[in-house]
């Protein structure tokens, strides 16, 4: 079961960041740094999820949603 499925079973969680594409370590770090920059502007991550993907030009794209 993927992480989103597991987190849907939890009523209260501290939040999760999911790096969607399978990429090199360098790109993983770049995507994670984008997630951290995004998170620093949020009041909290409680029951939130972030999907971080690469756009068509290789730019990080962050999608935020509630989970569960």
N, C-alpha and C positions, 0 to 999 in steps of 0.2 A: 504494500500500500504506500502511496506517495505521501509526503509530509502534509499536503493540504488535506488529504483524507483523514489523517491522524488528528490534525488540529481542529477539524470540524467536530470531533468527538469531545473536545475540551471546552467547558463553559467559560473559563477565564484563563488566558495565557498572556505572556509578556510580549508577544509579537514574533513574527518570523520574516526573514528575508530569504527569497528564493532566487538564485541565479539560474535562469532558465537555459540558456544555450550551453552546450558542451564546448568550452573554449580553452585556450592556453592559460597557463598560470598568470601570465602578464595581464591578459584580458579579464580573468577572474578578479584580480586585484583592482583593476580599473572599474569594473562593474560594482564591486563591493564599496569602493571609495565613493562612487556616485550614490549608492544607497545611504552611506553615512552622511553625506552632505544633505541628502533629502530628509533624513531622520532628524537632523539637528534643528530643523525648522518646525517639527511637529511637537505638540504638547506632550505626547506619549505614544507608545506603540501598542498599548493594551488592546487585545483582540483585533489587531491589524496585521495585514500581510502586505509585503512588497514583492512584486515580480520585477526583476531587472532583466531586460533583454537588450539585444543589439538592434539598432535601427538599420535601415537600408544603407546608410553612409558609415556604419560602424559606430554610431553614437549610442550611448546608453539611454534607454527609455525605461522609466519607472512607472509601474502601474500599482496604485494603492487601493486596497479594498478591505472591508471588514471580514473577519473570519473568527468565529462561525457566523 
